[in-house]
Structure formats: structure tokens, C-alpha cells
Amino acid sequence: MSPGKRKEALSPKMNEPVITHVSDTARWIAAYRAIESRRPDALFRDPFADRLAGTRGHAIAAKAPLLMARGGMVIARTKLIDDLVLDCVRGGADLVLNLAAGLDTRPYRLALPETLRWVEVDLPGLIAEKETLLLGERPVCQLTRECADLTDPNALAVLLDRLGARANRVAVIAEGLLMYLPVAAVEHLTDQMASRPAFRWWILSLNSSGAVTMLRSGFGRELGGLELPFAPRDGVAFFERRGWRVTEVIPLVHAARRLRRGTWWLRQLARLIPKGDPRHPPKRWGAVVRLASERAGPSAEAM
């Protein structure tokens, strides 16, 4: 596809929702990374973000709900996960598995060891698009990509078996993924990783049902037919019951305020919102969470 035709294909059409498929959310998040990268005081710099976001990504960012205007919580989430990934690598992770990696560029922009193995998993179409857009760019570590449907139990088991046999200490990323999965799929993913000793850490983003409802109502028709089924009422306890220990819970609205990102209104709102109990999260709550496997033993927490 020529650049002109690709731009036309990825541009929202008249009367079409700006989000028509879950892959559009990857473009949306890339748009926020591009905006942050242009700041003189950027928390991170992603030289590829603008290219990856394209017209559609910036169109989605422009229509985001008020609470997400200027991407404060997304930018904070990116920075928090960057830091947690680097901490896991310093703690001995020899493989990073990024589930539904989308248009993430951490293997290209983080200060990672050349020997680190990094595996991105996503649907075939998004992987093909990403490889086209990043053609000729060189990652800083040993990057490979895998096509897989994370809602297919058999495919997931085969993937985890194969990767678990190749590594001793795996750190998993699920950034912005879980809320798009059916509850049964999240249960299966959680159980499958907890049952394999090589999977030591899991870094994920988690949202309450109120936050998901707010996102859905804020976008309205612009969200298209995209469903957001996973928002556990018991928060991190969902994972604790399935073989994981919670080592960090970082509420995003407070992180955005601390990092001075997002609108002035968002930062003032953070003063009024309690951090709450992550096992009984407040109505409108989102956080970055790091889990350690119970099977891995206490050393997984000694970071």
C-alpha cells in the first residue's frame, strides 16, 4: 500500500466512529507518546510515535473524554511501566513478554541490555503494519514478534510453554489490554502464567468498572462497537486469588498529578480523590500494578 493510500485508509471517514477496532487504541496511545516527546521536559522520548499514530491516532486523541484530554494518565502510565520494566531487568529478567504489544516501542527506546530477549505478541494485521512502519529501525535488544489470539486457550498454552522453556525469569507486560478481554480469558491467562515458574513478574494496567463506564460514555458513539468487559470489582484481589502477590499499585490520577501531566482540572481533581483500597477500588479508579508470582518465591519481590 502506498503512503498516500495508507494515510487515507487510516483516516476517519465522515460519520465513522474514530475507534472501529481495538487496534485503533494502539494508534491513540502512540499519539499521546508523540505529544509527550515534543515537550522540552519530556518524561520519555519516542522518535517513532508520530509515525505510528498517524492521522487516526491523533484524531482519536482530539476526541478523547475530558478526563483524558492531553493524555495525562496515559503518559503517566507509559512512564510508570517504563520504570517497572527496567526494574525487572535489573532484577534479573532475561525475557520480557509484551502481550497485545500494539504499537509499543520500548525495545527501541529504553536503555536495555543487548542480550535481553523481548517478545511482542499481537494479532497478525497489527504486527504487519508495525513491521512496515518500523522497517529499517533497529531495536536495542533481541526482539521477536509472535502472532497469537490471547482469547484462544490452546494457542495461549502453546505460547507460554514455548517461552517459559526458553527463559528463567520472565517479566510480562499487559498495558491497556485486560479491559478488552472477556473475564474468562483473563482468568485463563492469569492461571496459566501463575502455573509456570519462569513467569516471575506481571506489569499491568487495571481499571474499575466506573472508569470503564466513564470511558465508554465519554467517547459515546466514537467508541464504535468496542466492548470493555473486564473490570473486577475486587481489584487486585482478582489476581491474588490466582497465585500472584501484589508488589506495587500506583493509581494513575495521582501519578499524573505528581508528574505534572494532563489538564489543570485533572491535577486538581487528584487532590480530592483518595487512593483507596486496591482490593475495593473507588468507583473511578485506574492503576498500574506489578505482580510477583507465588511460585517464584520471595526473591521475586527483592528488587
C-alpha positions in Angstrom: 0.0 0.0 0.0 1.4 3.4 -0.9 1.9 6.0 1.8 -1.0 8.1 0.4 -3.4 5.2 0.3 -2.3 4.1 3.8 -3.0 7.5 5.2 -6.4 7.6 3.5 -7.2 4.1 4.9 -6.3 5.1 8.4 -8.0 8.4 8.4 -11.5 8.5 9.9 -14.3 8.8 7.3 -17.3 11.0 7.6 -19.8 9.6 10.1 -17.5 6.8 11.1 -16.6 6.3 14.7 -12.9 7.2 15.3 -12.4 3.9 17.1 -13.6 1.0 14.9 -11.3 -1.8 16.1 -9.1 -2.4 19.2 -6.0 -1.7 17.0 -7.1 1.9 16.8 -6.5 2.3 20.5 -2.8 1.5 19.8 -2.7 4.5 17.4 -4.4 6.6 20.1 -1.8 5.8 22.7 1.0 6.4 20.2 -0.4 9.9 19.6 0.0 10.7 23.3 3.6 9.4 23.2 4.2 11.7 20.3 2.7 14.7 22.1 4.9 14.0 25.2 8.0 13.5 23.1 7.7 17.1 21.8 7.9 18.6 25.2 11.2 20.1 26.3 10.7 18.4 29.7 9.5 15.1 28.3 9.3 12.1 30.7 10.4 9.9 27.8 11.1 10.3 24.1 9.7 8.2 21.4 11.0 9.2 18.0 8.7 6.7 16.3 5.4 7.6 18.0 4.2 10.3 15.5 4.8 7.9 12.6 2.9 5.1 14.3 0.0 7.2 15.5 -0.8 8.5 12.0 -3.9 10.6 11.3 -6.3 8.3 13.0 -4.3 8.2 16.3 -4.3 12.0 16.6 -8.0 12.2 15.6 -8.9 9.8 18.5 -6.7 11.8 20.9 -8.6 15.0 19.8 -11.9 13.4 20.7 -11.0 11.8 24.0 -13.2 12.4 27.1 -12.3 15.4 29.2 -10.6 13.3 31.9 -8.2 12.0 29.3 -7.6 15.3 27.5 -3.9 15.9 26.8 -3.3 12.2 27.8 -2.1 12.8 31.3 -2.9 9.4 32.7 -1.7 7.6 29.6 1.6 9.4 29.7 2.0 8.7 33.4 1.1 5.0 32.7 3.8 4.8 30.0 6.4 6.3 32.3 5.5 4.0 35.2 5.6 0.9 33.1 8.9 2.0 31.6 10.4 2.3 35.1 8.9 -1.1 36.3 10.2 -2.9 33.2 13.7 -1.5 33.8 13.5 -2.5 37.4 12.6 -6.1 36.4 15.5 -6.2 34.0 17.9 -5.0 36.8 16.3 -7.7 39.0 17.3 -10.4 36.5 14.6 -10.7 33.9 16.0 -12.4 30.9 12.9 -12.2 28.7 10.2 -9.6 28.5 6.9 -10.7 27.1 4.6 -7.9 25.9 1.1 -9.2 25.4 -1.0 -7.2 22.9 2.0 -5.0 22.3 0.3 -2.9 19.7 2.5 0.0 18.6 4.7 0.0 21.7 8.3 0.9 21.0 10.1 0.1 24.3 12.5 -2.3 22.7 13.7 0.6 20.5 13.8 3.4 23.1 14.6 2.0 26.5 18.2 1.5 27.8 18.1 -2.3 27.7 20.9 -4.9 27.6 21.7 -6.1 24.1 21.3 -9.7 25.4 17.8 -9.2 26.7 15.1 -11.2 24.8 11.9 -9.3 24.1 8.8 -10.9 22.6 5.9 -8.9 21.3 2.5 -10.7 20.8 -0.4 -9.4 18.9 -2.8 -10.0 16.0 -1.3 -10.5 12.5 -2.7 -7.4 11.0 -1.2 -5.0 13.6 2.1 -6.8 13.6 2.3 -6.5 9.8 1.5 -2.8 10.0 4.1 -2.2 12.7 6.8 -4.0 10.9 6.1 -1.9 7.8 6.2 1.4 9.7 9.4 0.4 11.6 11.2 -1.1 8.6 14.9 -0.4 8.8 14.8 0.6 12.5 17.0 -1.4 14.9 15.8 -2.4 18.4 18.4 -2.2 21.2 17.7 -5.8 22.3 16.8 -9.2 20.8 13.3 -8.5 19.6 10.9 -11.0 18.0 7.2 -10.9 17.3 4.6 -13.6 17.5 1.0 -13.7 16.1 -1.5 -15.1 18.6 -5.1 -14.7 19.7 -4.9 -14.3 23.5 -8.5 -15.5 23.9 -7.7 -18.9 22.4 -6.8 -21.2 25.3 -4.8 -23.7 23.3 -2.8 -21.1 21.4 -2.0 -19.3 24.7 -0.8 -22.5 26.4 1.5 -23.4 23.5 2.9 -19.9 23.5 3.6 -19.8 27.3 5.1 -23.3 27.3 7.5 -22.4 24.5 8.6 -19.1 26.0 8.8 -20.5 29.5 11.1 -23.2 28.3 13.5 -20.5 26.8 13.8 -18.3 29.9 14.4 -18.4 33.6 12.9 -15.1 34.7 10.1 -13.7 32.5 8.6 -10.2 33.0 5.2 -9.8 31.4 3.6 -6.5 30.2 -0.2 -6.2 29.7 -0.6 -2.4 29.1 -4.1 -1.4 28.4 -5.0 -5.0 27.4 -7.1 -6.6 30.1 -10.2 -4.4 29.9 -10.8 -5.5 26.3 -10.7 -9.2 27.2 -13.7 -11.4 28.3 -13.5 -12.2 32.0 -12.9 -15.9 31.3 -10.0 -15.1 29.0 -8.3 -13.0 31.8 -8.9 -15.8 34.3 -7.3 -18.3 32.0 -4.3 -16.0 31.2 -3.8 -15.3 34.9 -3.9 -19.0 35.9 -1.8 -20.2 33.0 1.1 -17.7 33.8 0.9 -18.4 37.6 1.3 -22.1 36.9 4.6 -21.7 35.1 7.6 -20.9 37.4 9.5 -18.9 34.8 6.9 -16.2 34.8 8.1 -14.1 37.7 6.6 -10.6 37.3 3.5 -9.2 35.6 3.1 -5.5 35.0 -0.4 -4.5 34.0 -2.9 -1.7 33.9 -6.2 -2.2 35.8 -9.4 -0.2 35.8 -12.5 -0.2 37.9 -16.0 -0.6 36.4 -16.7 3.1 37.0 -13.6 4.1 35.0 -14.6 1.8 32.1 -18.1 3.2 32.1 -16.7 6.7 32.1 -14.5 5.9 29.1 -17.4 4.3 27.3 -19.8 7.2 28.0 -17.1 9.9 27.3 -16.4 8.6 23.8 -20.1 7.7 23.1 -20.6 6.6 19.5 -16.9 7.3 18.8 -16.1 4.1 20.6 -18.0 2.1 17.9 -18.9 -1.4 18.9 -15.8 -2.0 21.1 -16.6 -3.8 24.3 -14.8 -3.4 27.6 -15.9 -6.4 29.6 -13.1 -6.7 32.3 -13.3 -4.5 35.3 -13.1 -6.7 38.5 -15.0 -5.3 41.5 -12.4 -6.7 43.8 -9.5 -5.1 42.0 -6.1 -6.7 42.6 -7.7 -9.4 44.8 -8.8 -11.0 41.5 -5.1 -11.8 40.8 -4.2 -12.6 44.5 -6.7 -15.5 44.4 -5.0 -16.9 41.4 -1.4 -17.2 42.6 0.0 -13.7 42.4 1.4 -11.3 45.0 0.9 -7.5 44.7 4.1 -5.6 44.9 3.1 -2.2 43.6 -0.2 -0.4 43.0 0.2 3.1 41.6 -3.1 5.0 41.0 -2.9 6.8 37.7 -4.6 10.1 38.5 -2.2 10.6 41.4 0.8 9.7 39.3 -0.4 12.2 36.6 -0.5 14.9 39.3 2.9 14.0 40.7 4.4 14.1 37.2 2.5 17.3 36.3 0.8 15.8 33.3 -2.8 16.2 32.0 -5.1 19.2 32.4 -5.0 21.6 35.3 -8.5 20.3 36.1 -7.3 16.7 36.3 -4.5 17.6 38.6 -6.8 19.4 40.9 -9.2 16.5 40.9 -6.4 14.2 42.0 -6.3 16.2 45.3 -9.8 15.2 46.1 -9.7 11.5 45.1 -8.5 9.1 47.7 -6.0 6.4 46.6 -8.4 3.9 48.1 -8.1 0.2 48.7 -7.0 -1.6 45.6 -9.0 -4.6 46.7 -12.1 -2.5 46.9 -11.2 0.2 44.4 -13.1 3.5 44.2 -15.7 4.0 41.6 -13.5 5.8 39.1 -10.1 4.2 39.5 -7.2 3.1 37.4 -3.7 2.0 38.3 -0.5 0.4 37.1 0.1 -2.8 39.1 3.1 -5.1 39.4 2.5 -8.6 40.5 5.0 -11.3 41.5 4.3 -15.0 41.1 3.7 -17.0 44.3 5.6 -19.9 42.6 8.7 -17.8 42.2 9.2 -17.4 45.9 10.1 -14.2 47.9 13.2 -13.4 45.7 10.8 -12.1 43.0 9.9 -9.2 45.3 13.5 -8.4 46.2 14.0 -5.8 43.5 
